[in-house]
Amino acid sequence: MKGLVVERVETFAVALPTLRSFGVAGGAVAVAGRPSVRVLVKVSADGVSGWGEATPIPAWTYETAESIVSTIDRYLAPAILGRPCWDLDGVTSVFDRVINRGFSIGAPLAKSAVDMALHDLLGRALGVPVGVLWGQRRAEEIELG
């Protein structure tokens, strides 16, 4: 595990079918029948890959599919290449240096997509679900609100 370092970060903007409309106070997020763009992130290290996802919601945040992809490709990915995958606190610090928090939190969707991919990669490398990494037991049923 100690030698597991980020070797590659890839982004994929994917148009997925929308089955049901969804909105927030700021407006529509997804409209039934129209594709919804999601940004998938793949982080690879030593033959293991982890996946993360960001949902651009311009009605809620300033991040668009294009800004998420360019933020990851131009700033976040180069900043973590060669870094240990398990150093999640260090990755967060590096992210905040390359995309300053400034007046906002600083590209939270782009950062969270890469963070999720790193967690997934670590879980796969250890052979456990991400929930186990977070100290949660696997549940057979999930109560929904």
Phi, psi and chi 1 to 4 in degrees:
 res  aa     phi    psi   chi1   chi2   chi3   chi4
   1 MET       -  -34.9 -116.0  -19.8 -123.8      -
   2 LYS   -61.5  -34.1 -169.6  172.6 -174.8  164.9
   3 GLY   -87.7    5.4      -      -      -      -
   4 LEU   -78.6  105.6 -161.2   61.8      -      -
   5 VAL  -121.2  152.4  -62.7      -      -      -
   6 VAL   -65.2  119.6  176.4      -      -      -
   7 GLU  -103.2  -30.3  -64.9  171.6  -10.3      -
   8 ARG  -156.3  141.8 -173.5  175.7  173.3  123.5
   9 VAL  -130.0  124.1  179.1      -      -      -
  10 GLU  -123.0  145.4  -59.7  169.4   83.1      -
  11 THR  -118.6  146.7   54.7      -      -      -
  12 PHE  -138.7  116.5  -53.3   89.8      -      -
  13 ALA   -88.6  118.7      -      -      -      -
  14 VAL  -123.3  129.9 -178.9      -      -      -
  15 ALA   -90.5  116.5      -      -      -      -
  16 LEU  -109.5  149.4  -59.7  174.6      -      -
  17 PRO   -66.1  144.0   16.1  -21.5      -      -
  18 THR  -105.1  119.1  -57.1      -      -      -
  19 LEU   -85.9  -38.4  -58.2  178.4      -      -
  20 ARG  -132.5  144.2  -77.2 -178.4 -128.2  110.7
  21 SER   -69.0  149.4  -65.8      -      -      -
  22 PHE  -146.7  139.4  173.9   71.7      -      -
  23 GLY  -145.9  165.5      -      -      -      -
  24 VAL  -126.7  176.9  -65.9      -      -      -
  25 ALA   -54.7  -31.4      -      -      -      -
  26 GLY   -78.9  -11.1      -      -      -      -
  27 GLY   139.4 -171.9      -      -      -      -
  28 ALA   -68.9  138.4      -      -      -      -
  29 VAL  -101.0  -43.8  172.8      -      -      -
  30 ALA  -144.5  141.6      -      -      -      -
  31 VAL  -119.3  126.0  177.5      -      -      -
  32 ALA   -52.4  135.2      -      -      -      -
  33 GLY    89.6  -16.0      -      -      -      -
  34 ARG  -108.0  137.3  -69.7 -157.9  -31.9 -135.9
  35 PRO   -60.6  146.0  -16.2   26.0      -      -
  36 SER  -111.9  128.0  -63.9      -      -      -
  37 VAL   -84.6  132.7  175.7      -      -      -
  38 ARG  -124.5  146.9  -58.0  -66.4 -174.6 -100.8
  39 VAL  -105.5  116.5  178.4      -      -      -
  40 LEU   -97.0  142.4  -57.4  179.6      -      -
  41 VAL  -124.9  130.7  178.7      -      -      -
  42 LYS  -117.4  121.3 -178.9  179.8  178.5 -175.7
  43 VAL  -110.3  129.3  176.9      -      -      -
  44 SER  -121.6  144.0  -58.2      -      -      -
  45 ALA  -155.8  122.6      -      -      -      -
  46 ASP    50.0   46.1 -162.8   27.8      -      -
  47 GLY    80.9    0.4      -      -      -      -
  48 VAL  -111.5  139.4 -178.0      -      -      -
  49 SER  -126.1  148.3  -64.2      -      -      -
  50 GLY  -128.2  151.0      -      -      -      -
  51 TRP  -118.7  143.3  -71.1   87.2      -      -
  52 GLY  -134.5  169.7      -      -      -      -
  53 GLU  -146.7  143.7  177.8  -96.4  -20.6      -
  54 ALA  -128.2  135.1      -      -      -      -
  55 THR  -106.5  107.6  -60.2      -      -      -
  56 PRO   -67.2  127.9   -2.0    8.3      -      -
  57 ILE  -132.9   78.8  -51.8  173.5      -      -
  58 PRO   -57.9  -24.3  -25.6   34.5      -      -
  59 ALA   -72.1  -14.7      -      -      -      -
  60 TRP  -115.4  -36.8  177.0   63.1      -      -
  61 THR  -136.7  164.3  178.4      -      -      -
  62 TYR   -76.3   -9.2   55.3   87.2      -      -
  63 GLU   -79.2  130.9  -71.6  179.1  -86.4      -
  64 THR  -110.9  171.1   63.7      -      -      -
  65 ALA   -56.8  -43.1      -      -      -      -
  66 GLU   -65.4  -41.5  -63.8   81.5    6.3      -
  67 SER   -70.6  -34.9   71.9      -      -      -
  68 ILE   -65.2  -48.0  -68.2  168.8      -      -
  69 VAL   -60.6  -48.1  168.5      -      -      -
  70 SER   -68.4  -35.1   65.9      -      -      -
  71 THR   -63.2  -45.1  -64.0      -      -      -
  72 ILE   -68.1  -51.0  -66.9  169.7      -      -
  73 ASP   -64.9  -40.3  -70.7  -11.0      -      -
  74 ARG   -92.1  -25.6  -67.3 -177.1 -175.8  178.6
  75 TYR  -122.7  -55.6  -57.0   96.5      -      -
  76 LEU   -70.8  -49.5  -57.4 -179.7      -      -
  77 ALA   -58.7  -52.0      -      -      -      -
  78 PRO   -59.5  -29.3  -22.6   32.2      -      -
  79 ALA   -73.7  -21.3      -      -      -      -
  80 ILE  -111.5   -3.6   63.6  168.8      -      -
  81 LEU   -59.1  130.5  -69.6  176.0      -      -
  82 GLY    86.0   -6.6      -      -      -      -
  83 ARG   -82.8  149.5  -68.2 -169.3   63.9   85.4
  84 PRO   -61.9  133.4  -19.0   29.3      -      -
  85 CYS   -63.6  -31.9  -65.7      -      -      -
  86 TRP   -78.5  -11.6   48.9  -95.4      -      -
  87 ASP   -85.0   67.2 -176.0   17.6      -      -
  88 LEU   -66.5  -36.2  -60.8  171.8      -      -
  89 ASP   -65.7  -39.4  -71.1  -23.6      -      -
  90 GLY   -65.0  -38.6      -      -      -      -
  91 VAL   -62.5  -44.2  166.4      -      -      -
  92 THR   -60.1  -42.8  -61.9      -      -      -
  93 SER   -63.1  -42.8  -65.7      -      -      -
  94 VAL   -63.8  -42.9  166.3      -      -      -
  95 PHE   -58.5  -43.1  -77.7  175.3      -      -
  96 ASP   -69.9  -23.1  -74.2  -15.1      -      -
  97 ARG   -78.5  -40.2  -82.5 -161.9  -57.6  -83.6
  98 VAL   -81.5  -29.4  -63.9      -      -      -
  99 ILE  -126.7   93.2  -60.3  -69.1      -      -
 100 ASN   -61.5  146.6 -163.8  -34.8      -      -
 101 ARG   -66.5  -31.4  -63.8  170.9   68.5   89.5
 102 GLY    43.5 -132.6      -      -      -      -
 103 PHE   -79.5  -16.1  -66.1  114.3      -      -
 104 SER  -122.5 -175.5   72.8      -      -      -
 105 ILE   -75.4  -13.6 -163.3  164.5      -      -
 106 GLY    83.2   79.2      -      -      -      -
 107 ALA    54.9   54.8      -      -      -      -
 108 PRO   -63.2  -34.7   24.4  -33.5      -      -
 109 LEU   -69.6  -44.0  -62.6  178.8      -      -
 110 ALA   -62.5  -45.3      -      -      -      -
 111 LYS   -64.1  -41.4  -69.9  175.6 -179.4  177.6
 112 SER   -69.0  -32.4   67.6      -      -      -
 113 ALA   -63.8  -43.6      -      -      -      -
 114 VAL   -68.5  -40.5  178.7      -      -      -
 115 ASP   -59.6  -44.7 -177.7   71.7      -      -
 116 MET   -62.6  -41.3  -75.0 -170.8  -61.2      -
 117 ALA   -63.3  -39.1      -      -      -      -
 118 LEU   -65.3  -42.5  -76.4  168.5      -      -
 119 HIS   -61.3  -43.3  -82.4   88.6      -      -
 120 ASP   -62.5  -43.6 -174.6   45.3      -      -
 121 LEU   -59.4  -46.1 -174.8  150.8      -      -
 122 LEU   -63.0  -42.8  -68.9  170.8      -      -
 123 GLY   -60.6  -44.0      -      -      -      -
 124 ARG   -65.5  -40.4  -69.7  172.1 -170.9  -95.4
 125 ALA   -63.0  -34.1      -      -      -      -
 126 LEU   -90.0   -9.7  -66.4  169.5      -      -
 127 GLY    75.0   28.8      -      -      -      -
 128 VAL  -132.1  154.1  -61.6      -      -      -
 129 PRO   -66.9  156.3  -14.1   24.1      -      -
 130 VAL   -56.4  -37.9  171.4      -      -      -
 131 GLY   -56.8  -34.6      -      -      -      -
 132 VAL   -67.4  -38.2  171.6      -      -      -
 133 LEU   -59.6  -32.9  -67.8  176.8      -      -
 134 TRP   -89.9    4.6  -65.3  -19.2      -      -
 135 GLY    83.7   16.3      -      -      -      -
 136 GLN  -101.5  144.8  -59.0  -66.0  -45.5      -
 137 ARG   -85.4  152.9  -68.1 -168.6  -43.2 -132.0
 138 ARG   -72.4  132.8 -170.9  174.6 -172.6  131.3
 139 ALA  -109.2  144.3      -      -      -      -
 140 GLU   -78.5  -30.8  -66.1  -60.1  -41.4      -
 141 GLU  -128.0  144.7  -66.0 -178.5    4.9      -
 142 ILE  -120.3  123.8  -61.4  172.9      -      -
 143 GLU   -78.8  127.6 -172.0  175.2  -35.1      -
 144 LEU  -103.3  150.5  -59.2  176.1      -      -
 145 GLY   -80.3      -      -      -      -      -
